[in-house]
Each structure stands twice: as structure tokens, then as C-alpha cells.
Amino acid sequence: MVANLPMNTTNPKHLTGNSFKKEMQIYTPPVDSALTIDGNGVILEEQMNEASKTSSEYKKMITIYNKYKTLLQIANTKINT
């Protein structure tokens, strides 16, 4: 679904240039699952799974970073001795 929304500016210097349009299009992807009574399409289990994936990827990245840091410290001490 694509909606045309008018863009309001508070200063004529904001959002200038050739690519600026007075109306921006916002894309809303179709909902694959049923909405709740209040119209909320957020599935808590999916959000928790994504948060868990992000957390594990962050921990993996920190572990790799610390390994490289340790290797560089070892290499630096061997060069300076």
C-alpha cells in the first residue's frame, strides 16, 4: 500500500534540492498475519526472537573484537621488546 502524505516545512531552507518533492510516498508492507482486535500486527514472539538474534550477534562481534585486540597487543609487545 502506498500513501501520499503532504510534507510540511517550517523553514524554506529545510529539505531543498532537486530530489525534494512536496509529497512523499510511504510504503507499508502487507501484513502476513492476522491483526489483533486493536489493529496491532506486532507478534511478540517474533520480536523476541529478533532481539535474541541481535544479542547473540553482538556478543559474537565483541568476542571477535577482543580476540583481535589481544592478538594486536601480543604482536605489539613482541615488536617492542
C-alpha positions as CSV (number, residue, x, y, z in Angstrom):
1,M,0.0,0.0,0.0
2,V,1.4,3.4,-0.9
3,A,0.1,6.6,0.6
4,N,0.8,10.2,-0.5
5,L,1.3,12.4,2.5
6,P,1.9,16.2,2.2
7,M,5.2,17.4,3.6
8,N,5.1,20.5,5.8
9,T,8.3,22.6,6.3
10,T,8.9,25.1,9.0
11,N,11.8,26.8,7.3
12,P,12.3,27.3,3.5
13,K,15.9,26.1,3.8
14,H,14.8,22.7,5.0
15,L,14.7,19.8,2.5
16,T,15.7,21.7,-0.5
17,G,17.2,20.3,-3.7
18,N,16.3,18.6,-6.9
19,S,15.2,15.4,-5.2
20,F,12.7,17.1,-2.8
21,K,9.1,16.6,-3.6
22,K,6.2,18.3,-1.9
23,E,4.5,14.9,-1.4
24,M,6.5,11.9,-0.2
25,Q,5.4,8.3,-0.7
26,I,5.4,5.9,2.3
27,Y,5.4,2.2,1.6
28,T,3.5,0.0,4.1
29,P,4.2,-3.7,3.5
30,P,1.2,-6.1,3.5
31,V,0.5,-7.8,6.8
32,D,1.2,-11.6,6.5
33,S,-0.5,-12.5,9.8
34,A,-3.9,-11.6,11.3
35,L,-4.2,-8.4,13.2
36,T,-5.4,-8.3,16.8
37,I,-8.6,-6.6,17.8
38,D,-6.9,-3.2,18.3
39,G,-5.3,-3.4,14.9
40,N,-1.8,-4.1,16.1
41,G,0.1,-6.5,13.9
42,V,3.2,-7.0,16.2
43,I,3.8,-10.6,17.1
44,L,5.7,-10.6,20.4
45,E,7.4,-14.0,19.9
46,E,8.9,-12.8,16.5
47,Q,10.1,-9.6,18.1
48,M,11.7,-11.5,21.0
49,N,13.4,-13.9,18.5
50,E,14.8,-11.0,16.6
51,A,16.1,-9.4,19.8
52,S,17.7,-12.7,20.8
53,K,19.4,-12.9,17.4
54,T,20.7,-9.4,17.6
55,S,22.0,-10.0,21.1
56,S,23.9,-13.2,20.1
57,E,25.4,-11.4,17.0
58,Y,26.5,-8.5,19.2
59,K,28.2,-10.9,21.7
60,K,29.9,-12.8,18.8
61,M,31.2,-9.5,17.4
62,I,32.5,-8.4,20.8
63,T,34.3,-11.8,21.2
64,I,35.9,-11.4,17.8
65,Y,36.9,-7.8,18.5
66,N,38.5,-8.8,21.9
67,K,40.4,-11.7,20.2
68,Y,41.9,-9.3,17.6
69,K,42.7,-6.8,20.3
70,T,44.6,-9.5,22.3
71,L,46.4,-10.6,19.1
72,L,47.5,-7.0,18.4
73,Q,48.6,-6.5,22.0
74,I,50.7,-9.6,21.8
75,A,52.2,-8.6,18.5
76,N,53.0,-5.1,19.8
77,T,54.8,-6.4,22.9
78,K,56.9,-8.8,20.8
79,I,57.9,-5.9,18.4
80,N,58.8,-3.5,21.3
81,T,61.0,-6.0,23.2
